[in-house]
Amino acid sequence: MEIVIGVDPGTARTGYGVLALEEGRVQALDFGCITTTPQQTREARLRTLYDSFSKVLRRTQPQHVVVEQLFFNRNVTTAMAVGEARGVILLAVAEQGARLAEYNAVQVKEALTGYGSASKDQVRQMVMMQLGLEKPPRPDDVSDALAIALCYLFRRDMDA
C-alpha cells in the first residue's frame, strides 16, 4: 500500500488529505484541517502547525507528501505567511523522510477536471467522485489538499 498526503498550506488553516493507493484503488484514509488563531503569535502559530502536521506524518507514515506551490499574490503579507507555513511543512516532511512533490493550482485543476481554470466547486465535485465521498470535505483547504494528493497520483507517471 502506498500512502500519499496532500497539503494546502496556510498559517490560519492548513488542509491535509491522506490517500492510500492499493491494487489500483484509491481511498481516503484521513483528512482534516490544522487551525491556528489570530490571538496566537506568529511563532506560536507556526509551532502549532509544525507539531500538528508532524503528528499526522508519524501516524500515517506516507511515502509521498504533495504540497501546493506558492503563487505570487498581490498581498505580500499573505504570500509571506503562506511561505512561512510551507517552510514549516517542508521541514516536517524532511524530518520524516517522505518524498516531496509540488504542484500549482492550475496543474491540480487540469489533472482533476481537464480544465486549468476550473472553479473550486468543480474541483470539489471531482474529489468527491474520485474518493466516493458522500459529503464535501470542509473547509475548502481540506478539499484542496485531497485534490493535490489526487493530482500527484494522476500525474506521477507522466512527471517521472
C-alpha positions as CSV (number, residue, x, y, z in Angstrom):
1,M,0.0,0.0,0.0
2,E,1.3,3.5,-0.9
3,I,0.4,6.4,1.3
4,V,0.2,10.0,-0.1
5,I,-0.6,13.1,1.8
6,G,-1.7,16.3,0.0
7,V,-1.2,19.6,1.8
8,D,-2.8,23.0,1.2
9,P,-0.6,25.2,3.5
10,G,-1.6,28.3,5.3
11,T,-1.0,29.9,8.7
12,A,-4.6,30.2,9.8
13,R,-5.7,26.9,8.2
14,T,-3.7,24.0,6.7
15,G,-5.7,21.4,5.0
16,Y,-4.4,17.8,4.6
17,G,-5.6,14.7,2.9
18,V,-4.2,11.2,3.4
19,L,-4.8,8.8,0.5
20,A,-3.9,5.2,0.1
21,L,-3.3,3.5,-3.2
22,E,-3.6,-0.3,-3.2
23,E,-4.0,-2.5,-6.3
24,G,-5.0,0.5,-8.4
25,R,-7.7,1.7,-6.0
26,V,-7.5,5.0,-4.2
27,Q,-9.2,5.6,-0.9
28,A,-9.2,8.5,1.6
29,L,-7.7,7.3,4.9
30,D,-7.9,10.6,6.8
31,F,-8.3,14.3,6.1
32,G,-8.7,17.4,8.2
33,C,-7.6,20.9,8.9
34,I,-5.0,22.2,11.3
35,T,-6.1,25.6,12.5
36,T,-4.5,28.4,14.5
37,T,-6.0,31.6,15.9
38,P,-5.1,35.2,15.3
39,Q,-4.6,35.6,19.0
40,Q,-1.5,33.4,18.8
41,T,1.8,35.0,18.0
42,R,3.2,34.2,14.5
43,E,5.8,31.9,16.2
44,A,3.2,30.1,18.2
45,R,1.0,29.6,15.0
46,L,4.0,28.1,13.2
47,R,4.8,25.9,16.1
48,T,1.2,24.6,16.3
49,L,1.3,23.9,12.6
50,Y,4.6,22.1,12.8
51,D,3.7,20.0,15.8
52,S,0.2,19.0,14.4
53,F,1.5,18.2,11.0
54,S,4.4,16.2,12.4
55,K,1.9,14.1,14.3
56,V,-0.1,13.4,11.1
57,L,3.1,12.3,9.4
58,R,4.1,10.0,12.3
59,R,0.6,8.5,12.4
60,T,0.2,7.9,8.7
61,Q,3.9,7.2,7.6
62,P,3.5,8.4,4.0
63,Q,5.9,7.6,1.2
64,H,5.0,10.9,-0.6
65,V,3.9,14.3,0.5
66,V,2.5,16.7,-2.1
67,V,2.4,20.4,-1.3
68,E,0.7,23.2,-3.3
69,Q,3.2,25.5,-4.8
70,L,3.1,29.1,-3.7
71,F,1.7,31.5,-6.2
72,F,2.7,35.1,-6.2
73,N,0.0,37.1,-4.5
74,R,-0.6,40.9,-4.8
75,N,-0.9,40.8,-1.0
76,V,2.7,40.4,0.1
77,T,1.8,39.8,3.7
78,T,-0.4,36.9,2.8
79,A,2.2,35.5,0.4
80,M,4.8,35.7,3.2
81,A,2.6,34.0,5.7
82,V,1.8,31.1,3.3
83,G,5.6,30.9,2.6
84,E,6.3,30.5,6.3
85,A,3.7,27.8,6.6
86,R,5.1,26.0,3.6
87,G,8.6,26.1,5.2
88,V,7.3,24.5,8.4
89,I,5.6,21.8,6.4
90,L,8.7,21.2,4.3
91,L,10.8,20.9,7.4
92,A,8.4,18.3,8.9
93,V,8.5,16.3,5.7
94,A,12.3,16.4,5.6
95,E,12.5,15.1,9.1
96,Q,10.0,12.3,8.3
97,G,12.0,11.3,5.2
98,A,9.0,11.2,2.8
99,R,9.5,12.2,-0.8
100,L,8.2,15.7,-1.7
101,A,6.3,16.7,-4.8
102,E,4.8,20.1,-5.6
103,Y,2.0,21.2,-8.0
104,N,0.5,24.6,-8.7
105,A,-3.3,25.2,-8.7
106,V,-3.6,25.1,-12.5
107,Q,-1.9,21.7,-12.6
108,V,-4.2,20.4,-9.9
109,K,-7.3,21.7,-11.7
110,E,-6.2,20.2,-15.0
111,A,-5.4,16.8,-13.5
112,L,-8.8,16.6,-11.9
113,T,-11.2,18.4,-14.3
114,G,-9.2,18.6,-17.5
115,Y,-9.5,22.4,-17.3
116,G,-6.9,24.7,-15.7
117,S,-9.5,27.4,-14.9
118,A,-12.0,25.1,-13.2
119,S,-13.8,26.5,-10.2
120,K,-13.3,25.3,-6.6
121,D,-16.7,23.7,-6.7
122,Q,-15.8,21.7,-9.8
123,V,-12.6,20.5,-8.2
124,R,-14.5,19.6,-5.0
125,Q,-17.1,17.6,-7.0
126,M,-14.3,15.7,-8.7
127,V,-12.7,15.0,-5.4
128,M,-15.9,13.6,-4.0
129,M,-16.5,11.5,-7.1
130,Q,-12.9,10.1,-7.2
131,L,-13.0,9.2,-3.5
132,G,-16.6,8.2,-3.2
133,L,-17.3,10.8,-0.5
134,E,-21.0,11.5,0.3
135,K,-20.4,15.0,1.7
136,P,-18.0,17.6,0.5
137,P,-14.8,17.9,2.6
138,R,-14.8,21.2,4.5
139,P,-13.3,23.7,4.7
140,D,-12.1,24.3,1.2
141,D,-8.5,23.8,2.4
142,V,-9.3,20.1,3.0
143,S,-10.8,19.6,-0.4
144,D,-7.8,21.3,-2.0
145,A,-5.4,19.1,-0.1
146,L,-7.2,15.9,-1.3
147,A,-7.2,17.3,-4.8
148,I,-3.4,17.9,-4.6
149,A,-2.9,14.3,-3.5
150,L,-5.1,13.0,-6.3
151,C,-3.2,15.2,-8.8
152,Y,0.0,13.5,-7.7
153,L,-1.5,10.0,-8.2
154,F,-2.8,11.0,-11.6
155,R,0.3,12.8,-12.9
156,R,3.3,11.0,-11.3
157,D,3.9,8.6,-14.1
158,M,3.8,11.5,-16.6
159,D,6.1,13.6,-14.5
160,A,8.7,10.9,-13.8
